[in-house]
Amino acid sequence: MSWLDKIPQKIKRAVDSAQRRNMPEGLWHKCDACQTVLYRTDLDENLEVCPRCGHHHRLGARDRLNVLLDEAGRVEIGSDVTPVDALKFKDSKTYAERMKAAQRDVKEKDALIVMRGTVEAVPVVAAVFEFKFMGGSMGSVVGERFVRGVQDAINNKSAFICISASGGARMQEGLLSLMQMAKTSAALTKLSEAGLPYISVLTDPTMGGVSASFAMLGDVIVAEPNALIGFAGPRVIEQTVRETLPEGFQRAEFLLTHGAIDMIVDRREMRTRLSQLLSSLMNISKAA
Amino acid sequence: MSAKRLTPSKLTYLDFEQPIAELERRIEALQVSHDEHAALDISKELEQLQKKNTKLLQDTYQNLSAWQISQVARHPQRPYTLDYIECLFTDFQELHGDRAYSDDPAIVGGIARFKGIPVMVIGHQKGRDIKERQYRNFGMPRPEGYRKALRLFRLAEKFHLPIITLIDTPGAYPGIGAEERGQSEAIARNLYVMAELKTPIIGIVIGEGGSGGALALGVVDQLNMLQYSTYSVISPEGCASILWKSASKAPEAAETLGITAERLKGLGLIDHIVSEPLGGAHRCPEEVMERVSNAIAQQLKTLQAKKLPQLLETRYQRLMGYGKFKSTSEK
């Protein structure tokens, strides 16, 4: 890099840090979309949806489960399943190191949390991705927990819900991670045989191996507004076709108009909409 | 390409094969002059050079790195799906189209006979020359390719035809139209349907097993890999540009990703390695064809002897067994 290239970066850094100084950590949050400065607590209460423009910020797995499931009767499934570094994978860091760092920072053992419970009294098993854990990438643990969740749903005659937020397969597990696509998809054939519904909820982002397996296999596929959903990443596509991508490409609204998903649902209505769908599919009468 | 040997002047040599290339060209030149001047006896010299060359080939191919193997897997003269179909099958009737949008030439398939047994054969197809490569989209299927395969899977199931898939793709095509028409869904649907398809399925990775684009033909009862083929969650170049921020680190990425047949056999992810002739499948296609044919024949016999519920249960359990993790509880 020449000295010339460094100048704009330095200026940019100065600007960035000036902005950070104006934003005390924790108290305020600037909306990623409309730039409105919001009270952190307001944003929390609004499920990380901007009250001004409706932009859906990312929401952690535990928070999602807290919002989705009724308080009573929650049981976590597969929490004893933890990752190993089968390939002794190493780039600039080893996979073992990356895994440990993620476990320390995110306080989860891996990127998928599965819980049995109820949604407005409808029995469900919900599998939710934690995007902060290595980009929500799918390795052996994600696959195994997913499958155990599906099995639990079959055993307890529950519906299955998966809320995806993932960059795709976890490269650090090599072909083992690719095979999780086949494993998770196969498990869903048994759920279908048992006549139990599967709702797939796509949130920002749902890409690669997750998108190209169970995420697109829902009996009903729901997406959050503006979520990025696709097989190949936008940059890879741009480099391949050497064209600028159309406006809104791979966003939830784009998928809806192309017939790839059933509906777009605001996060604040998700619980009610899912319970309506599931109670009808399972013919469970609802209290008026 | 039919199953014939290539002479050194017709053979494409990979970068790491340059010493072999020099030697083989020298041998070829000597042979020509030997033929022209029969009086000169250089047969001893020739013999020595040939010995030296065999040793050089052996030494090189015994110690191939994962990155070098991926070069062999992508060799432009490597036998492709239609070459296998031509050599191993009779009565091949190609079936076209997904009945919804288009026919994707990156995937070919149809009904054929294998040693007299009616089967469905489906595979990725790459092109030999520039024109054909473009026509085949470098073996990168679009959703309609996977949906054609899906249609043929169902057709095979309906008429109890065993399925043989030949896997050879850099990956599913990352294009605008492919995304618009649901590339993800097309791949996902194949994984789902293959898991419960009521007929035996044998898969053979003959070249590049490129990620989800390969797996969409790869949910099978018996998975074979040619000795110098690769199967990976991401291309070494793609992995390197993400994790090392530089595609030039592809050799390192190839090594650590564990993409070779040997490594994957060790991980229990494939069932059988079909060995290749010295120097790779393209050097002696007829030898590879015969070995692939034997592997298919044997596996077909075993799979067809199984009752359907047992076949499907074994396939399911095999899928559920994928993955390495720690767990303190039983399922």
Chai-1 contact restraints between the chains, C-beta under 6 A:
chainA,res_idxA,chainB,res_idxB,connection_type,confidence,min_distance_angstrom,max_distance_angstrom,comment,restraint_id
A,D80,B,S327,contact,1.0,0.0,6.0,A-B,restraint_1
A,D80,B,T328,contact,1.0,0.0,6.0,A-B,restraint_2
A,D80,B,S329,contact,1.0,0.0,6.0,A-B,restraint_3
A,V81,B,F325,contact,1.0,0.0,6.0,A-B,restraint_4
A,V81,B,S327,contact,1.0,0.0,6.0,A-B,restraint_5
A,T82,B,K326,contact,1.0,0.0,6.0,A-B,restraint_6
A,P83,B,F325,contact,1.0,0.0,6.0,A-B,restraint_7
A,V84,B,K324,contact,1.0,0.0,6.0,A-B,restraint_8
A,V84,B,F325,contact,1.0,0.0,6.0,A-B,restraint_9
A,V84,B,K326,contact,1.0,0.0,6.0,A-B,restraint_10
A,A86,B,K324,contact,1.0,0.0,6.0,A-B,restraint_11
A,L87,B,G258,contact,1.0,0.0,6.0,A-B,restraint_12
A,F89,B,T256,contact,1.0,0.0,6.0,A-B,restraint_13
A,K90,B,T256,contact,1.0,0.0,6.0,A-B,restraint_14
A,D91,B,L243,contact,1.0,0.0,6.0,A-B,restraint_15
A,D91,B,W244,contact,1.0,0.0,6.0,A-B,restraint_16
A,S140,B,G323,contact,1.0,0.0,6.0,A-B,restraint_17
A,S140,B,K324,contact,1.0,0.0,6.0,A-B,restraint_18
A,S140,B,F325,contact,1.0,0.0,6.0,A-B,restraint_19
A,V141,B,F325,contact,1.0,0.0,6.0,A-B,restraint_20
A,G143,B,G323,contact,1.0,0.0,6.0,A-B,restraint_21
A,E144,B,G323,contact,1.0,0.0,6.0,A-B,restraint_22
A,E144,B,F325,contact,1.0,0.0,6.0,A-B,restraint_23
A,A169,B,V233,contact,1.0,0.0,6.0,A-B,restraint_24
A,M171,B,I234,contact,1.0,0.0,6.0,A-B,restraint_25
A,M171,B,C239,contact,1.0,0.0,6.0,A-B,restraint_26
A,G174,B,V233,contact,1.0,0.0,6.0,A-B,restraint_27
A,G174,B,L257,contact,1.0,0.0,6.0,A-B,restraint_28
A,G174,B,G258,contact,1.0,0.0,6.0,A-B,restraint_29
A,L175,B,Y231,contact,1.0,0.0,6.0,A-B,restraint_30
A,L175,B,V233,contact,1.0,0.0,6.0,A-B,restraint_31
A,L175,B,L264,contact,1.0,0.0,6.0,A-B,restraint_32
A,L175,B,L269,contact,1.0,0.0,6.0,A-B,restraint_33
A,L176,B,K324,contact,1.0,0.0,6.0,A-B,restraint_34
A,S177,B,V233,contact,1.0,0.0,6.0,A-B,restraint_35
A,L178,B,L215,contact,1.0,0.0,6.0,A-B,restraint_36
A,L178,B,V233,contact,1.0,0.0,6.0,A-B,restraint_37
A,M179,B,Y322,contact,1.0,0.0,6.0,A-B,restraint_38
A,M181,B,L191,contact,1.0,0.0,6.0,A-B,restraint_39
A,A182,B,L191,contact,1.0,0.0,6.0,A-B,restraint_40
A,A182,B,V219,contact,1.0,0.0,6.0,A-B,restraint_41
A,A182,B,L319,contact,1.0,0.0,6.0,A-B,restraint_42
A,K183,B,L319,contact,1.0,0.0,6.0,A-B,restraint_43
A,K183,B,Y322,contact,1.0,0.0,6.0,A-B,restraint_44
A,S185,B,L191,contact,1.0,0.0,6.0,A-B,restraint_45
A,S185,B,Y192,contact,1.0,0.0,6.0,A-B,restraint_46
A,A186,B,A195,contact,1.0,0.0,6.0,A-B,restraint_47
A,A186,B,L319,contact,1.0,0.0,6.0,A-B,restraint_48
A,T189,B,A195,contact,1.0,0.0,6.0,A-B,restraint_49
A,T189,B,E196,contact,1.0,0.0,6.0,A-B,restraint_50
A,G209,B,G212,contact,1.0,0.0,6.0,A-B,restraint_51
A,S211,B,S184,contact,1.0,0.0,6.0,A-B,restraint_52
A,A212,B,S184,contact,1.0,0.0,6.0,A-B,restraint_53
A,A212,B,I187,contact,1.0,0.0,6.0,A-B,restraint_54
A,A212,B,A188,contact,1.0,0.0,6.0,A-B,restraint_55
A,A212,B,G212,contact,1.0,0.0,6.0,A-B,restraint_56
A,S213,B,A188,contact,1.0,0.0,6.0,A-B,restraint_57
A,S213,B,L191,contact,1.0,0.0,6.0,A-B,restraint_58
A,M216,B,S184,contact,1.0,0.0,6.0,A-B,restraint_59
A,M216,B,E185,contact,1.0,0.0,6.0,A-B,restraint_60
A,M216,B,A188,contact,1.0,0.0,6.0,A-B,restraint_61
A,L217,B,A188,contact,1.0,0.0,6.0,A-B,restraint_62
A,L217,B,Y192,contact,1.0,0.0,6.0,A-B,restraint_63
A,G230,B,E179,contact,1.0,0.0,6.0,A-B,restraint_64
A,F231,B,Q183,contact,1.0,0.0,6.0,A-B,restraint_65
A,F231,B,S184,contact,1.0,0.0,6.0,A-B,restraint_66
A,A232,B,P174,contact,1.0,0.0,6.0,A-B,restraint_67
A,V236,B,P174,contact,1.0,0.0,6.0,A-B,restraint_68
A,I237,B,P174,contact,1.0,0.0,6.0,A-B,restraint_69
A,T240,B,P174,contact,1.0,0.0,6.0,A-B,restraint_70
A,V241,B,G175,contact,1.0,0.0,6.0,A-B,restraint_71
A,V241,B,I176,contact,1.0,0.0,6.0,A-B,restraint_72
A,H258,B,E180,contact,1.0,0.0,6.0,A-B,restraint_73
A,A260,B,G182,contact,1.0,0.0,6.0,A-B,restraint_74
